[in-house]
Amino acid sequence: MKNIRRVLTVSAVGAIAASSLALGAGSASAATASPRLFSSAVACQTAGNTWAQQGKITGFRCAQTKDNAWALYVW
C-alpha cells in the first residue's frame, strides 16, 4: 500500500511540474508581440518609460526602422 501511495505522489508531482513548464512556455511565447511604431524617438521613449513605471512591462528598447519610424520592443 505504501508503494502505491509513493508512486501516485511521484506521478502527481511530475504532472504538476510538467504542466507548470508548459504554462510558463506559453506565457513566454505570448510576450513576444510585434513592436509598436512611433514617429519620433522621444515618443517611443516616453511610451516605454510610462509603461515601465506603471508596471505593464519590465523593460524596453527603441530602435529606428528603415522608414525612419521608431519601433518599441518590450519585455
N, C-alpha and C positions, 0 to 999 in steps of 0.2 A: 504494500500500500504506500509506503514512504517513497519507493522508487517511482511510482506513478505520479505522485504529487510533485516530485522533483522534476520529472520530465515535463509535466504540464506547466510548471513555473518557468522552467528554462524556455519552453516554447512560447509562452506568453511574453516573456521579456524580449525574446528575439523578434516577435511580431511587432511589439511596440517600438523597438529600435528601428526596425525596417520601415515602419510607417512614418516615424519622425524624420528619417533620412529622406523619404520620398516627398514629404511635405516641405522640407527645407529646400530641396532641389526645385520644387515647383515655385516657391516664393522667390527664389533667386533668379529663376528664368523670367518671372513676371516683372522683375525690376528693370530689365533691360528693354526700355521703350525707345522709340525714335526720339531724337533730340527736338527741342522747341527752338524755333528760329526767331531771332531778333534783328532789328535794323541797325543797332549800334552795340558797341562793346559795353557802354555804360548801362544800357537797358538789360543786357544779358547778366552783367554782374549784379545789378540791383535785384533782379528776379531771383538769382541764385542766393544772394545774401538774405533776402526776405524769407524765402522758403526754408533756408537752413535755420534761421532764428526762430521760425515757427515750429521747427522740429519735423517738417514734412520730408526733408532729405538729410542725409548725413554728410554729403559732400557734392561738389560740382566743379565743372570746368567749362569755360567758354572758349570756343575755337572758331576762327574765321573760316568761312566756306569759300568755294571758288567764285560764287556770285556776290561777294562782299557782304554777305549776311553773317550773323553770329549765331552759332549753334550752342545751346546749353545742354551739356551732358550731366546727368545727375546719378548719384548712387546713394 
